[in-house]
Amino acid sequence: AAMAARMNLEDHQEHADPNGGLAAVTVCEDDAIWDKIMASPDVGSIRAIPWKEISDSMANYLSNEAVIIGNLENEVDKLKEEIKRKKAAEVSDILSDQKIQELISESVAAEGSFGSLENAKTSACGKPGKKPRVPFDSQDVAAEKIVALA
């Protein structure tokens, strides 16, 4: 009854229950703090409220919340950076015709590949029976080389 009497004095419109009941109030999500503050309305009880303990409890709660917020902000920053990296990786450079020809020429001329662009053409990229004879894995070597060059 004493708690309800004090609660009516502290009831604010934004916290009011739409059904006319008393609003539930918590301090730092700790009902124990509210129970200590609202234990009794007499002067002796109010003076006996352990304010230091309550203050320390609230400071500890806020400190914990600050750590959680900091961790979440760090995670958001990491995710933003990851998004930027992935977006940057998705964007390919537009290659000119000259650059494409250079990549092909260099890859087919690589050691273990066709030896030259002309050899790749005349051997039909290593088709059996076509001359000049090239190593059987020439096309694989050329493909690996073009990836490395690009």
C-alpha positions as CSV (number, residue, x, y, z in Angstrom):
1,A,0.0,0.0,0.0
2,A,2.8,2.4,0.9
3,M,4.5,1.6,-2.4
4,A,1.3,2.2,-4.3
5,A,0.8,5.5,-2.6
6,R,4.2,6.7,-3.6
7,M,3.8,5.3,-7.0
8,N,0.8,7.4,-7.7
9,L,2.8,10.5,-6.9
10,E,5.5,9.4,-9.5
11,D,3.2,8.3,-12.2
12,H,3.9,10.1,-15.5
13,Q,1.7,10.2,-18.5
14,E,4.2,8.6,-20.9
15,H,4.5,5.6,-18.5
16,A,0.8,5.4,-17.7
17,D,-1.0,2.1,-18.2
18,P,-3.9,2.6,-20.8
19,N,-6.2,0.6,-18.6
20,G,-5.7,3.0,-15.7
21,G,-3.4,0.7,-13.7
22,L,-0.1,1.6,-12.2
23,A,2.9,1.6,-14.5
24,A,5.6,-1.0,-14.0
25,V,8.8,0.8,-13.3
26,T,12.3,-0.6,-13.3
27,V,15.6,1.0,-12.7
28,C,18.4,-0.4,-14.9
29,E,16.2,-3.4,-15.4
30,D,16.8,-4.3,-11.7
31,D,13.6,-4.7,-9.7
32,A,15.7,-5.1,-6.5
33,I,16.8,-1.5,-6.8
34,W,13.2,-0.3,-7.1
35,D,12.1,-2.5,-4.2
36,K,14.8,-0.9,-2.0
37,I,13.8,2.6,-2.9
38,M,10.1,2.0,-2.6
39,A,10.3,-0.2,0.6
40,S,8.6,2.3,2.9
41,P,7.6,6.0,2.7
42,D,8.7,7.0,6.3
43,V,11.8,9.2,6.8
44,G,13.8,6.6,8.6
45,S,13.4,4.1,5.8
46,I,14.2,6.6,3.1
47,R,17.4,7.6,5.0
48,A,18.3,3.9,5.3
49,I,18.2,3.3,1.6
50,P,21.7,2.0,0.6
51,W,22.4,4.7,-2.0
52,K,26.0,3.7,-2.5
53,E,25.0,0.1,-3.2
54,I,22.3,1.3,-5.6
55,S,24.7,3.7,-7.3
56,D,27.4,1.0,-7.7
57,S,24.8,-1.4,-9.1
58,M,23.6,1.1,-11.7
59,A,27.2,2.1,-12.6
60,N,28.0,-1.6,-13.1
61,Y,25.0,-2.1,-15.2
62,L,25.8,0.9,-17.4
63,S,29.4,-0.2,-17.7
64,N,28.3,-3.6,-18.8
65,E,25.9,-2.1,-21.3
66,A,28.7,0.2,-22.6
67,V,30.9,-2.9,-23.2
68,I,28.1,-4.6,-25.1
69,I,27.5,-1.5,-27.2
70,G,31.2,-1.1,-27.9
71,N,31.4,-4.8,-29.0
72,L,28.3,-4.4,-31.2
73,E,29.7,-1.2,-32.8
74,N,33.0,-3.0,-33.5
75,E,31.1,-5.8,-35.1
76,V,29.1,-3.4,-37.2
77,D,32.3,-1.7,-38.3
78,K,33.8,-5.0,-39.3
79,L,30.7,-6.0,-41.3
80,K,30.8,-2.6,-43.1
81,E,34.4,-3.2,-44.1
82,E,33.6,-6.7,-45.2
83,I,30.7,-5.3,-47.3
84,K,33.1,-2.7,-48.9
85,R,35.7,-5.5,-49.6
86,K,33.1,-7.7,-51.2
87,K,31.6,-4.9,-53.3
88,A,35.1,-4.0,-54.5
89,A,35.9,-7.6,-55.4
90,E,32.7,-7.8,-57.4
91,V,33.8,-5.0,-59.7
92,S,35.9,-6.2,-62.6
93,D,38.1,-4.0,-64.7
94,I,37.0,-3.5,-68.3
95,L,39.8,-4.8,-70.5
96,S,40.6,-3.3,-73.8
97,D,41.0,-5.4,-76.9
98,Q,44.8,-4.8,-76.8
99,K,45.0,-6.0,-73.1
100,I,43.0,-9.1,-74.0
101,Q,45.4,-9.9,-76.9
102,E,48.4,-9.3,-74.6
103,L,47.0,-11.7,-72.0
104,I,46.3,-14.4,-74.5
105,S,49.7,-14.0,-76.2
106,E,51.6,-14.1,-72.9
107,S,49.6,-17.1,-71.6
108,V,50.1,-19.3,-74.7
109,A,53.8,-18.3,-74.9
110,A,54.4,-19.4,-71.2
111,E,56.8,-22.3,-70.5
112,G,54.9,-25.6,-70.8
113,S,52.2,-24.0,-72.9
114,F,52.0,-23.8,-76.7
115,G,55.2,-21.8,-77.1
116,S,53.6,-19.0,-79.1
117,L,50.3,-17.7,-80.3
118,E,51.1,-19.0,-83.8
119,N,51.7,-22.6,-82.4
120,A,48.4,-22.5,-80.6
121,K,46.6,-21.5,-83.8
122,T,48.3,-24.0,-86.1
123,S,47.9,-26.9,-83.6
124,A,44.3,-26.0,-83.1
125,C,45.1,-25.6,-79.4
126,G,46.8,-29.0,-79.2
127,K,44.4,-31.1,-81.2
128,P,45.9,-34.6,-81.9
129,G,47.3,-34.9,-85.5
130,K,47.9,-31.2,-85.9
131,K,51.4,-29.9,-86.1
132,P,53.4,-28.6,-84.3
133,R,53.0,-31.1,-81.6
134,V,52.6,-29.5,-78.2
135,P,52.6,-30.9,-74.7
136,F,49.2,-32.6,-73.8
137,D,48.6,-30.1,-70.9
138,S,49.4,-27.0,-72.9
139,Q,45.8,-25.7,-72.7
140,D,45.7,-26.2,-68.9
141,V,49.1,-24.4,-68.5
142,A,47.9,-21.5,-70.7
143,A,44.6,-21.2,-68.7
144,E,46.5,-21.1,-65.4
145,K,48.9,-18.5,-66.7
146,I,46.1,-16.2,-68.0
147,V,44.4,-16.3,-64.6
148,A,47.7,-15.4,-62.9
149,L,48.3,-12.6,-65.4
150,A,44.8,-11.1,-65.0
